[in-house]
Amino acid sequence: MSKKLIAFGILFVLLAVGLTACQSSEPCPECPEAEPCPELPAAEPCPECEVCPEPLVAEVPFEAQWAASGHADATAEAFRHWDEDGAVEADCATCHSPTGYQDFLGADGSAAGAIDNTHAVSNGLTCVTCHNDVATTLASVRFPSGVEVSGVGETGRCMVCHQGRASGVGVETAISDAGLSESRDTVSADLRFVNIHYYAAAATLYGGEVNGGYQYTGMDYEGKNSHVEGFESCTDCHNSHTLEVKVELCAECHTDVDSPESLRDIRMSGSLSDYDGDDNVAEGIASEISGLQAMLMTAMQAYSTEVAGSALAYSETAYPYFFNDLNANGTVDEDEAVRENGFASWTARLLQAAYNYQTSLKDTGAFAHNPKYIIQLLHDSIADLNTALASPVDLTAASRNDAGHFDGSAEAFRHWDEDGEVEVACARCHSADGLPTYLANGVNIATEISNGFACSTCHDVENFPALYTANEATFPSGAKASFGEGNPANLCLSCHQGRASTVSVNRAIGELGDDEVSESLRFNNPHYFAAGATMFGTDVRGAYEYDGETYIGVSPHVALGATCATCHDPHALTVNTSEYCSVCHAGVDDITAIRVTEGDFDGDTDSTEGLAAEIATLEDALLVAIQDYALNTAGAPLGYDAHTYPYFFGDADADGIYDTDEGAYTSWTPSLIRAAYNYQWVQKDPGAYAHNGLYIIQVLYDSLADLGADVTAFTRP
């Protein structure tokens, strides 16, 4: 038997035994009962799920406003011009590329003030173009003329681009480079039209301060245009994102304004001149500018044909704007509006005028930004062309400037341009803010330079059109005078009183003898238009009054209740001849012919001539006496010039008049000082014959007598 079979048998026996045991009759032990499971606490109900918010989308402030503006117009030539080039050239990138603007400012970490590289063509200006740390904190802006304007605030970022690309300085440089500085009517192939570029609003706004237009030698120009408080900068009037004018704010004062177009009809109360000579002083100031533009174009076309030898025409939309007028019809026809036909017969005189013409057109809001400056540029351009024309454009009815109070180009307001502010002693009467500051505080302080007076100079803007209240005025002599408590004309007296008096002249003379020449003496100037002091006569002692003599006091006009504003329009400053003067002086058209007192004061046997003529004779006699005394008593000849400070000069050639190489007169004596003071007083109050004519005759007579002149033919009232 094999070993495998033996093993299998053993296994079978073991299985059998095990099976028998499992089938035993003894019961199996009982299993213990399991402990019941503890009850689990009821599950907390699941919280209800909140509605998930919509995915956050970043909102760009004012995006919709910006998207509708010219700054975002991706189709505009201002951004599409360089598509073929593939990049915006450096000279243009500052204003026509977002990255270029930041490059120019140095906001990208580069040096500020220049761009050395081209920049990518863009689809408009982006937010970061203007909203960066450098743009929002600009301290100053430099204009093409080289003038840098500081204190520009946040709108400096607007001014960086809206200033044009040329200036009057650039025009003159082009003329000089062509060798035409001394030959203004010579055609030169080296001259090309100088284009100011587009929307140079800041250059217009700052006017003569930045020389954006071509400013003619010897002429004064309005500086920065001053509006009312709160409307002085770009974003005061324009929405910074849509660029639209805030018409609703304009309408608060200009009640007829209801659209941007209606702004053209605005004309300020101080704009009473007929600038274009069309006998319409009610039309909007924009129409006055349009009238002058048409007159200038007429002058340019006449000049181009008559002097330059080639007919000229202008297109506002086609570069280079000025073209040869091949058919001489005065307009640019379609076949003429091509670059190859660009006008090329430029002279210096024609280039200056054309530049100003373009300057007036390419700032479409010039009528609001600084209309008086534009009017001055246009007027001067016409006047300059006229000097070379056989048939000049008629300017006789056209006015360049406003009446004195609003003539921002006058020396009375431009004198302090180089100083940057009007000094304390002058601010009350030579700035827009000086008088209200004085009335409110009783003191004078230095003020900003202004383009003449503003409405707020005399009117309380919080209660407009009410005037400020002044009950009296204190004159240089220390005397006080008034037209009556609260009378508005007292405001006039605040300035029209002169700056000297009998008191100040006597103080300057001191104890010197009448004929004693002294180096300590200087001419004591009474200043200008001291009408108020003339009117009140000896009550305020404005003119020099000699010891021992009696003088007339307040003018009879004042005694009858007449005031400055009775006879003068406070805005136009014209005399209300027909309305008031004729009431008493019937049939008088010329107020200089009026006289109210019998007698021949000047000794010419004519006792019917106007009081103005009597005074004029005495004035002439006094100047002769002054010059005779200066030569024979003071020992040095004297000349006089009414328009040149300090008015009295050493007359080296003894011709009696001022020559530019003659200096101030220095051989003063007390007698000469007194007489010269009174002569100047009458010169500087041209209406003295009406303000208080008899008082003036008295001071002239006494001045003649004090100098030892023969007064036997004269009569002292």
Buried (B, 14 or more C-beta within 10 A) or exposed (E): EEEEEEEEEEEEEEEEEEEEEEEEEEEEEEEEEEEEEEEEEEEEEEEEEEEEEEEEEEEEEBEEBBBBBEBBBEEBEBBBBBEEEEBBBBEBBBBBBBBBBBBBBEBBEBEEEEBEEBBEBBEBBBBEBBEBEBBEEBEEBBBBBEBEBEEBBBBBBBBBBBBBBBBBBBBBEBBEEBEBEEBBBBBBEEBBBBBBBBBBBBBBBBBBBBBBBBBBEEBBBBBBBBBEEEBBBBBBBBEBBBBEBBBEBBBEBBEEBEEEEBBBBBBBEBBBBBBBBBEEBEBBBBBBBBBBBBBBBBBBBBBBBEBBEBBBBBBEEBEBBBBBBBEEEEEBBEEBBEEEBBBBBBBBBBBBBBBBBBBBBBBEBBBBBBBBBBBBBBBBBBBBBBEBBEEBBEBEEBBBBBBBBBBBBBEBBBBBBEEEBBBEEBBBBBBBBBBBBBBEEEEBBBBBBBBBBBBBBBBBBEEEEEBBEBEBBEBBBEBBBBBEEEBBBBBBBBBBBBBBBBBBBBEBBEEBEBEBBBEEBBBBBBBBBBBBBBBBBBBBBBBBBBEEBEBBBBBBBBEEEBBBBBBBEBBBBEBBBEEBBBEEBEEBEEBBBBBEEEEBBBBEEEBEBBBBBBBBBBBEBBBBBBBBBBBEBBEBBBBBBEEEEEBBBBBEEEEEEBEEEBEEBBBBBBBBBBBBBBBBBBBBBEBBBBBBBBBBBBBBBBBBBBBBBEBEEBBBB
